[in-house]
Amino acid sequence: MGRLFSAERDEHAQPESPLVISYSYWQRRFTRAPGIVGTTALMAGRTFVIVGVAPRGFRGMDFHFPVDGWVPFSAAEGLGHLDAR
């Protein structure tokens, strides 16, 4: 649902950086709300716009522990590891 990151849209810093959340986090935290795309989330004192929900089972590149969301590299500075549970 929604979209993933794109260089054209997400390369430059914006007041609200994009966030893609995992399918399991969408289920667990937002009870699969269909209108989640376009809403904002506050993490580490910064505002992010949820631009998409990753497909069920997608885990990214880290298989050691579940990940609740992803931001582009350009927006990740200073975030560190976030546990959004």
N, C-alpha and C positions, 0 to 999 in steps of 0.2 A: 504494500500500500504506500502511496506517496512516491518518493524518489530516493535515490542514493545521492552521493555527492557528485558535483560536476565542476570542472575547473573554471568554466565560464561564470558560474554563479557563486562559487564558494572560495575562490582563490584569495580574494582580498578581504581584509578584516572588515566586518560590519558590526553595527551596534549589537545585533543579535546573531550569533553564529548558529549554523545548522547542526542538528542532532538527529541521528538515525537511532531508533531504539530497537532492541531485540524483540522478537515475537513473544518470547516468554515474559519479558518485562511488560509488554503491552497487555498481555493476558492478566498477569499478576497485579500490576499497579493500576491499570486503567480499564480493567474488565472488558477488554476488547472493544473499547469505544470507537465507533466508526469515524467520528469527527476529530480524532486526535491530531491529524496532520494540520499544521498551521498554529497549533497552540504553543505556549511557551513553557519552559522549565527552567528553574533556577538551580544552578550547580556551582559550588565553590564561589558564590557571590556574583556569578555571571549569568546573564540571560541567554538561553538557547531557544531556537525555534525547532520544533519537531517537524522534520521534513519528510520522514518516512519511517516505516516499520519493516525491518529486515524479514526475509522469508523464514518460515518455521524451520528450525534446525540449523540455520546459519550461525556459525560461531566465530567468524572472522579468522584471524591468524593465531589466536591463543586458545589452545585446547586444554589448558591446565585448570581453568576455572571459568565459570559462566560470566559473560559480559552483558551488561544491561544496555549499553549504548556506545555509539561511536561519534566522534567529531573529526573534522578535517585536521590535518597536521597544522595548518595555519591557525587553528583555533585552540589547539591543545596545549600551548605553552602555559605553564604554571598550574595546570590542572592536576597533575600527578595521577595516582590511581583513585578512582571514585567508586565507592560502594553505594549504589543508589537504592539498596534494599531498605 
